[in-house]
Amino acid sequence: MIRSMMASALLAPTAMAMVAAPVPALAQANGDLAAVQRHLQSVQTMTADFTQTDRAGKVLTGTLTMKKPGKIRFQYEKGVPLLIVADGGALTFIDYSVKQVQRWPIKNSPLGVLLDPSRDIGRYAKVVPSADPRLLSVEANDPKHPEYGKITLVFARDASAPGGLMMQGWVALDSQNNRTTIRLSNQRFGVPVDDKAFRFNDPRRTPTRN
């Protein structure tokens, strides 16, 4: 379910398929990948609404807040006792209903692609062919660490958006093949974001009595 968001990267076209592709197609793919890199590097802050769908079809909604490097918050809709937040070093999953807290290094999660503008996605990501020229999908994975999972980022071509691309969301697949789809809407870039947004109340702490 939500843990599939913590998985790492993406399925990519096979090396054989890439070799067989015509030179113009390879050039287009390289240009698209460079555009994705420019988008990721140019976005320093972002807020958006999100819709999350897990493999069972369960849908949750909420708001996303991001600030680079390394900070993100998924605030779920009222009544959902879950929170995912990264403070710059670790990605933390909190389930307030059972007072459970789990942490992963950001670099071991697919969200590391979004939160580290210094990463060269050309080393681990490839463009996925799309029947719709208005859309651009990029898959990435770390072949040395299949346990991190896979992620596919989806963009719409939009000249008014950072780098000419508007992120539509992503699909994360963990090492147990649990799939989570995130769809974004109402994206806003360059908005002021206070670092306090990436703090959370630890449910494991016992309130101090005076």
N, C-alpha and C positions, 0 to 999 in steps of 0.2 A: 504494500500500500504506500504510505507516505515514505517509508524507508527507501523505496525505489528512487526517490529524489536524491538520496545520498550516494547512489551508485555513480560510477565515473563516466564512461564515455561511449563512443558510438560505433555502430556497425558501419563499415565502409565498403565501397566497391572493391572487388578482388583486384589484386595486382595484375592478373591476366587481362581482366576487362579494361583496366586503365591503359595497358600497353596496346590493346587492340583498338582503342578509341582513335578517331581521326585527329590530326593535329589541331584543326580549328576548335574541335570540342574540348581538347585539353587546354587550349589557350583560354577558351571561355570559362572553363572550370577554374583555372588559376586566377583569372580576373575576378570571378565571383568570390573565391576564397579570400582574395586580397580585400574585396569590398567588405566582407564580414569582419576581417581583422580591423579595418578602419572604423567600422561601426562600433565594435567592442572597445576600441581604444578611445573613441571620441565621447562615449557615454560615461560621464562621471557620476551622475545621480539619475535615478528614475523612480517614478511611482506608477502603479497600474492596478487595475482590478484583475483578479484571476479567478478562473474556474478550474478546479482540479477533478479529474476523473480517474478512478483506479481500475484495475483489471476486472473487477466485479461490476463496474458500471456505477459505483457510488460517486455522487457528485458533491463537492464542497466548494464554497466560494470564499473570497476574502480580498484583502489588499496586500500588495507587495510594495516594499520600500527597499531601494538599493543605493548604496554609496560605495564607490571604489576608493581604495582597494579593500576587498575582503568583507564588506558588510552587506547583509541582506536580512529582511524580516518578512515572513509570511504570517500575517495576522488573519486568522480564520474568522468566519462569520460568528455572530453572537450565538452562544450555546454550544459551540464546538470547543472542547477543552484542550486544544492542541496549539502548539506554537513551534515554528522553525525560525531560528535566528542565528546569524553569524556575526561575530564581533570583530572580525579582522584576522583571527587566527584559527578558530574552530567553528564548525557548524554544529549547532545544538538543537536536538529534537526534544521537546518537553510535552509530556502527556500529564496534564494536571489531574485527570480523573483517577490516576493510579500513582501519582507523585513520582513519575519516572523521568529521568533525564539521561540522554545519550549524547555523546559528542564524537565527532569525526574531524580530522584535519581537513580543511577546505580543499587542499590539493588532492585529497582522495575522493572528492565528490564531483559530480558532473557540474555543479554550480561553480567550480573553480574556473571553468571556461568563461563564465560571465564576470567573475569578480577579480580576476588578475589580468589587467590590461597589458602586462609585460609578456605574457605567454604567446609564443609563436604557434598559432593554430595550424599552420602549414605542416608542422611536424607530426600531428596526430589526427588531423581532420581532413575530410574529403567532401566534395560537393556531390549530392545525390541528384541524378537526373529527375526533372519534373516535367509533367505534361503541360503544366500551366506556366508560361513564361513570366507571369507576374509574381511567382513565388520562387523562393530559393531555400533549399534545405541543405544543411550541413551535418554530417555525422562524424563523431569523433570517439576514439577509444584509446586506451593505453594497452597495447598488446602484452606488455610486461606485467600488467596487473588486471587480469580479466575480472577479478573480484570487485573492482570498482564499478563495473557495469558499463552501460552504454547510454548515450544521449543524442538526440537529433534536434537541432535548433531549426526553427522555421521562420523565415523572414518574408515580408512583402516588399517589393521594390517600390520605393517612395522617395522621390527627389527631395521632398521637404524634410525627411527624417535624417538623423545622424548617419553619415556615410552613405546616404541614399537608400537605406534599408530600415524598415520598421519591424521589430521583432514581434511575431505573432504568438510565440510560445515555444514549447519543446515537449518531447516525449522521452522519458527516462525509463530504462530497462535495467533492473538490478541483476545480480548473478544468479538469482533464483527465478529469473524471467517474470518478475512482477513488474507490470507496466503502469506508469503514471503519466497522464497527459495534462499539461498545463496550457491553458489558453489565456492570453492577455487581451485587455481592452482598456481604453482610456489612458493610454501611455502618455506620460509627461516626462520630459527630459530637462536636466539642468535646474531642477527645483531645489530650494534650500532644504537640506535634511540634517537635523540635529543628531549627533552621535548618541543621544539618549534613546533614540528610537531602537537601538540595537541592544538595549539592556532587557533583562527579564527577571521576574520573581522566581526564585528557586523553590519549588514546592517541598523539597527535602529539608529545608531549614525550619526548625521549630521556633515559633515566635518567642521572644524574650519577655519574661514576666518582670514587671517592676515591683 
